Amino acid sequence: MAESTKTKEKPDRKVLKAARILAAAERLLREGDGELEMSQVASEAGVSVGLAYHYFGSKSGMLGAIIHAFYDRYNAVVNRYIDPDITWAVRERDRLSAAVEFLYTDPMAPIILGRMVHTSQVAAIEAARHEEMVEMAARNVASGIKRGDIGRHIDPAIAGATIVGGMHSAIIHAMGMTPRPEPAQLSHQIWGMITGALDLERR
């Protein structure tokens, strides 16, 4: 069968165009009140509205891509390699500091965790991502128990849910404060909650 003479867009060009559209959408979200329309995004990106719909299907699809990209960046920070020979508490305090620093500096964090946090798009994606983070935290706590850095009386699943939920609430609240608490201060207070959840003071 003869190959179609119609020129197909190369995958790398498609990725670049989609990235350009998402970058435009993020700029509009940061400059506005967390609201945008596909026509605005297309104009900002210098593409047709039809192309924006072609890549993302709908405004919800585009917003979902932005939110997922944000959480992918966040996961890359909190799941980065840390020397396993470091004691669990030192390792995880460093991880916490990195997470707070990321959320304080990523330009989309105030939008997604602030203005957009109660929208249906964020809520649905965040619910799925929250479960992933709880599972990762539970595995992390279990590894600390196995190493002997955390007492065996601690339930990893309960501890993981407590840590992730407490961190999330504290960080969202802190980001909405004027002025914000310093990252080191916020990390210190959250770490106090974590040590309590894991009963680390007794060890």
Buried (B, 14 or more C-beta within 10 A) or exposed (E): EEEEEEEEEEEEEEEEBBEBBBBBBBBBBEEEEBEBEBEBBBBBBEBEBEBBBBBBEEBEEBBBBBBEBBBEEBBEBBEEEEEEEEEBBEBBBBBBBBBBBBBBEBEBBBBBBBBBBEBEBBEEBBEEBBEEBBBBBBEBBBBBBEEEBBEEEBBBBEBBBBBBBBBBEBBBEBBEEEEEBEBEEBBBEBBEBBBEBBEBEEE
